[in-house]
Amino acid sequence: MAGIDDIKNAAEKAAGKAKEALGNVTDNDRLKAEGQTDQAKASAKQGATDVKDAAHGVADSFKDDK
């Protein structure tokens, strides 16, 4: 399921970039801040997914040692 999470996180980050860019073009500070927040959330989710994947990799390596 990590692949699906990666796609969702990338889409959320792209939407945040678009929102930030629109905020820049329209001189809307609130929209720009929302876009930056969306990007930060997506990056945090991606970091959590990466940690989860690494933990699964470590667990699998212990299974292989038996």
C-alpha positions as CSV (number, residue, x, y, z in Angstrom):
1,M,0.0,0.0,0.0
2,A,3.0,2.3,0.2
3,G,2.8,2.9,-3.5
4,I,-0.7,4.3,-3.1
5,D,0.3,6.4,-0.2
6,D,3.2,7.8,-2.2
7,I,0.8,8.8,-5.1
8,K,-1.6,10.4,-2.7
9,N,1.1,12.3,-0.9
10,A,2.6,13.5,-4.3
11,A,-0.8,14.6,-5.4
12,E,-1.5,16.5,-2.2
13,K,1.9,18.2,-2.5
14,A,1.3,19.2,-6.1
15,A,-2.1,20.6,-5.1
16,G,-0.4,22.6,-2.4
17,K,2.1,24.0,-4.8
18,A,-0.7,25.0,-7.2
19,K,-2.5,26.7,-4.4
20,E,0.6,28.5,-3.3
21,A,1.3,29.6,-6.8
22,L,-2.3,30.9,-7.2
23,G,-1.9,32.8,-4.0
24,N,1.3,34.4,-5.3
25,V,-0.3,35.4,-8.6
26,T,-3.5,36.8,-6.9
27,D,-1.5,38.3,-4.0
28,N,-3.7,36.3,-1.6
29,D,-1.5,35.6,1.5
30,R,-4.1,33.3,3.0
31,L,-4.2,31.0,-0.1
32,K,-0.4,31.1,-0.3
33,A,-0.2,30.0,3.4
34,E,-2.7,27.2,2.8
35,G,-0.7,25.9,-0.1
36,Q,2.5,25.9,2.0
37,T,0.6,24.1,4.8
38,D,-0.7,21.5,2.4
39,Q,2.8,20.9,1.1
40,A,4.1,20.5,4.7
41,K,1.4,18.0,5.6
42,A,2.1,16.0,2.5
43,S,5.8,15.9,3.3
44,A,5.1,14.8,6.9
45,K,2.8,12.1,5.6
46,Q,5.5,10.9,3.2
47,G,8.1,10.9,6.0
48,A,5.8,8.7,8.1
49,T,5.2,6.4,5.1
50,D,9.0,6.1,4.6
51,V,9.5,5.2,8.3
52,K,6.8,2.6,8.1
53,D,8.4,1.1,5.0
54,A,11.8,1.0,6.6
55,A,10.3,-0.7,9.7
56,H,8.7,-3.3,7.6
57,G,12.1,-3.8,5.9
58,V,13.8,-4.4,9.2
59,A,11.1,-6.8,10.4
60,D,11.4,-8.7,7.1
61,S,15.2,-9.0,7.5
62,F,14.8,-10.6,10.9
63,K,12.3,-13.1,9.4
64,D,14.9,-14.0,6.7
65,D,17.6,-14.6,9.3
66,K,15.7,-17.6,10.8
